[in-house]
Amino acid sequence: MIWFVESWHVLLPKPWAPLLLAVTAILCGSWIGSERERREKPAGLRTMALVALGAAVFTMVGFCFTSSTGDSGRVAAQIVAGIGFLGAGVLIRGSSGVQGMTTAATIWIVAAIGMAVGAGYAPAGLGLSIVVRSLLTLVGRWELSHYGATRETAITIAFDPDHGKTEIKLEQLLEEYMIFRNAIQRSNELEGRVRWVIQFRLTERHTRELLLALVGIREVLSIERQ
């Protein structure tokens, strides 16, 4: 039980403590980043792993300054300030508002997890990673199905199949909004185009998000909302 409450810097000798903590930070960041990667967000698995590792390393280096040479708290403060610039880089302002807030907040919490691991509390970092991953997946699904008033909507899209690649992109996007294959009516058009009629029930905000995501797929040639 002591491994869960005591700092690994105290329990493990050098250099094993820093090495194991660095590996733990990478695992935590990768676990959370895999969810962002699956949704094809700007900051994915590698980014989150590097954010967690960087925060952990800076925190461990900060302990070296806990003497007359400086204050380790300054290093932690700079991590918090610096991570804001990285989070701002994934924010996109469009006609329907600001996008990327969830990814930016994820980068922020991943840095906090990296700091906790770097301070020596690896079990806390692993536990927080599970909580964050659960929030991104389970709560996201609950939000799609229960938050706000929903209404029945149908859209018609025409797209270039690109040897089946576009269908994979579209099906993955629709699954994020809990729209499955049985809600799609497929038909072929002239010049090799494919036409889908998609029926779904979402809130107005999530409908706008879905339409914007469809606009971002260059193979989609037309979108009609019925």
SULWOQUI-V684936 format. One record per residue. N is the residue number from 0. RES is the residue in one small letter. SS is DSSP state (hx for helix, st for strand, lp for the rest). PHI is phi in whole degrees, 0 to 359 (* if undefined). OMEGA is omega as a letter, one per 40 degrees, with the letter a starting at -180 (999 if undefined). Layout:
BEGIN
n={N:N}
res={RES:RES}
ss={SS:SS}
phi={PHI:PHI}
omega={OMEGA:OMEGA}
END
This chain:
BEGIN
n={0:1:2:3:4:5:6:7:8:9:10:11:12:13:14:15:16:17:18:19:20:21:22:23:24:25:26:27:28:29:30:31:32:33:34:35:36:37:38:39:40:41:42:43:44:45:46:47:48:49:50:51:52:53:54:55:56:57:58:59:60:61:62:63:64:65:66:67:68:69:70:71:72:73:74:75:76:77:78:79:80:81:82:83:84:85:86:87:88:89:90:91:92:93:94:95:96:97:98:99:100:101:102:103:104:105:106:107:108:109:110:111:112:113:114:115:116:117:118:119:120:121:122:123:124:125:126:127:128:129:130:131:132:133:134:135:136:137:138:139:140:141:142:143:144:145:146:147:148:149:150:151:152:153:154:155:156:157:158:159:160:161:162:163:164:165:166:167:168:169:170:171:172:173:174:175:176:177:178:179:180:181:182:183:184:185:186:187:188:189:190:191:192:193:194:195:196:197:198:199:200:201:202:203:204:205:206:207:208:209:210:211:212:213:214:215:216:217:218:219:220:221:222:223:224:225}
res={m:i:w:f:v:e:s:w:h:v:l:l:p:k:p:w:a:p:l:l:l:a:v:t:a:i:l:c:g:s:w:i:g:s:e:r:e:r:r:e:k:p:a:g:l:r:t:m:a:l:v:a:l:g:a:a:v:f:t:m:v:g:f:c:f:t:s:s:t:g:d:s:g:r:v:a:a:q:i:v:a:g:i:g:f:l:g:a:g:v:l:i:r:g:s:s:g:v:q:g:m:t:t:a:a:t:i:w:i:v:a:a:i:g:m:a:v:g:a:g:y:a:p:a:g:l:g:l:s:i:v:v:r:s:l:l:t:l:v:g:r:w:e:l:s:h:y:g:a:t:r:e:t:a:i:t:i:a:f:d:p:d:h:g:k:t:e:i:k:l:e:q:l:l:e:e:y:m:i:f:r:n:a:i:q:r:s:n:e:l:e:g:r:v:r:w:v:i:q:f:r:l:t:e:r:h:t:r:e:l:l:l:a:l:v:g:i:r:e:v:l:s:i:e:r:q}
ss={lp:hx:hx:hx:hx:lp:lp:hx:hx:hx:hx:lp:lp:lp:lp:hx:hx:hx:hx:hx:hx:hx:hx:hx:hx:hx:hx:hx:hx:hx:hx:hx:hx:hx:hx:hx:hx:hx:lp:lp:lp:lp:lp:lp:hx:hx:hx:hx:hx:hx:hx:hx:hx:hx:hx:hx:hx:hx:hx:hx:hx:hx:hx:lp:lp:st:st:lp:lp:st:lp:hx:hx:hx:hx:hx:hx:hx:hx:hx:hx:hx:hx:hx:hx:hx:hx:hx:lp:lp:lp:st:st:st:lp:lp:st:st:st:lp:hx:hx:hx:hx:hx:hx:hx:hx:hx:hx:hx:hx:hx:hx:hx:hx:hx:hx:lp:lp:lp:hx:hx:hx:hx:hx:hx:hx:hx:hx:hx:hx:hx:hx:hx:hx:hx:hx:hx:hx:hx:hx:hx:hx:hx:hx:lp:lp:lp:st:st:st:st:st:st:st:st:st:st:st:lp:lp:lp:lp:hx:hx:hx:hx:hx:hx:hx:hx:hx:hx:hx:hx:lp:lp:lp:lp:hx:hx:hx:st:st:st:st:st:lp:hx:hx:hx:st:st:st:st:st:st:st:st:st:st:st:hx:hx:hx:hx:hx:hx:hx:hx:hx:hx:hx:hx:lp:lp:lp:lp:st:st:st:st:st:st:lp}
phi={*:297:292:269:243:262:291:292:295:273:279:249:281:285:265:292:299:298:295:293:292:296:296:298:298:297:297:297:296:294:298:286:295:297:291:293:295:297:270:59:273:302:254:250:299:295:297:294:297:290:297:296:296:299:296:294:294:299:295:295:295:300:296:290:266:282:196:289:277:170:238:294:296:295:296:298:297:290:296:298:289:292:292:297:293:293:295:295:291:261:277:233:261:238:294:263:123:270:247:97:296:295:295:297:294:294:301:297:287:295:297:296:296:300:294:297:293:298:286:111:259:297:301:296:296:295:296:295:297:296:296:295:298:294:297:291:263:292:293:299:293:298:298:297:264:235:273:81:283:249:212:287:223:228:230:241:236:238:211:277:294:50:59:90:291:294:299:296:300:293:296:294:296:294:296:298:259:58:250:252:299:289:265:246:252:256:204:261:243:292:62:76:280:242:241:240:250:246:248:204:231:221:290:297:296:290:296:297:299:296:296:295:296:294:299:286:271:293:286:284:265:207:225:234:261:264}
omega={a:a:a:a:a:i:i:i:i:a:a:i:i:e:a:a:i:a:a:i:i:i:i:i:i:i:a:i:a:a:i:a:i:i:i:i:a:i:i:i:a:i:a:a:a:a:a:i:i:i:i:i:a:i:i:a:i:i:i:i:i:i:i:a:a:a:i:a:a:a:a:i:i:i:i:i:i:i:a:a:a:a:i:i:i:i:i:a:a:i:a:i:i:a:a:i:a:i:i:a:a:i:i:i:i:i:a:a:i:i:i:i:i:i:i:i:i:i:i:a:a:i:i:i:i:i:i:i:i:a:a:i:i:i:a:a:a:a:i:i:i:a:a:a:a:a:i:i:i:i:a:a:i:i:i:i:i:a:i:a:i:i:i:a:a:i:i:i:a:a:i:i:a:i:i:i:i:i:a:a:a:i:a:i:a:i:i:i:i:i:i:a:i:a:i:i:a:i:a:i:a:i:a:i:a:i:i:i:i:i:i:i:i:i:a:i:a:i:i:a:i:i:i:i:a:999}
END
